[in-house]
């Protein structure tokens, strides 16, 4: 399988598109002013405790206070508090935990009022970004994620990803982790650690340990609420989580991001640096790789699939509902039962992709086409579980109910990816200008543009309009060439509404 990561940058945010064999499977956005990413660690201030909820609200600098439940405090809260106090007061300068005396674990079923009080400072980590009207969800069980392992302070436990099924490999990784882990730290081996040698594991562990030490150095000068450790930039964190042998290229249209990717690959896989490419064409990067068109097709209320089948995806306040329809599919199967199974199997694969693509979280209810054969229901259930194996987000799938519904719960850690695919109806007033009127508007603007910018002009228009302008030997584009003695490049933009057009100069700046 060929895997490509395409990165588009603009002034306010960065979009990441993951393609597998040319098909869009993940889409992420990093907003440059996002101060509360999953993994960030803050020196925060407890505002108040709520004994009824056994939780507290904590000030991390967000517009809405963060929520901290008792079960998210972690058993070693007392040790964390003692260590934080010693470091912030300047009494401790050794930031490793080899000479640190641990306190007793807190009671698993205790009360929050007994362990933290309003006004005190506390080290916390963001586990869920602010969503809608809710502030961040946080935990004081800290962890620092690396490429192959996760470093867990104030722990002694070594565990291995459940996705590694080979028992011998699990035991090998546990032995290696025990031999290299520093005292006072636990280690979680990630799935990508499979078959990795001890030298690479140790290098990754030392990088995470250094990040912990650098964070501790900030604490004596920090004033709550303040971020003391940032998660890696989005490009590096995505590569850390998904980079594997199937990757064939990482392409970005931003020179700075390209250098960051090269630096990160230099650390984790120097032999793969050549796959990082800087895209410089005038055609927008998402249009060149067909991503805009896939976004338009994948994020609507109705999603088309192979053989005429389609999904209808509805969002309610409480859950997401997905309806599977066979559509106008011709029946070539031996029976109605076989037809239902075939369509449901296609739908299950697409549903797994949609959940990952849209980052849908919470409760998802899927209404598959009714199946009356028990073996078919079991086959569908196993296929759906298998299709969602690659998802890095925690999820649970229940077997089909008596009504033929399958329920899925999927962890929500950041706002759902929601893209508007419908455009304003240009015919809402009963009439719309004929296409030739739009061409006249373009030509009227072009005359002025050519006067001020004699060369290197590019016209960006909707793909339908671009086809109209460039069709045939006697196209309008060719007529412009003979009229102005200059070539006007026409670039198709799938993301544009039908009636939108923009001119760009030779530096790819919009001509206002």
Secondary structure, DSSP 8 states (H G I E B T S, - for coil): --EEEEEEE-SSEEEEEEEETTEEEEEEEEETT----TT-EEEEEEEEEETTTTEEEEESSSSS-EEEEGGGS-TTHHHHHHHHHHHHTTS----SSTT--------TT--GGGT--TT-EEEEEEEE--BTTB--EEESS--EE-SSEEEEET---EEE-TT---HHHHHHHHHHHHHH--TTEEEEE-GGGTT--HHHHHHHHHHHHHHHHHHHHHHTT--SSEEEE----HHHHHHHHH--TTEEEEEES-HHHHHHHHHHHHHH-GGGGGGEEE---SS-HHHHTTHHHHHHHHSSSEEE-GGG-EEEEEE-SS-EEEEEE-TT----SSSHHHHHHHHHHHHHHHHHHHHHHHT--EEEEEE------HHHHHHHHHHHHHHTTT--S-EEE----TTSEEEEEE---S-----------TTTTS----HHHHHHHHHHHHHHHHHH--S--EEEEEHHHHHHHH-STT-HHHHHHHHHSS--EEEEETTS-TT-EEEE-TTS-B--
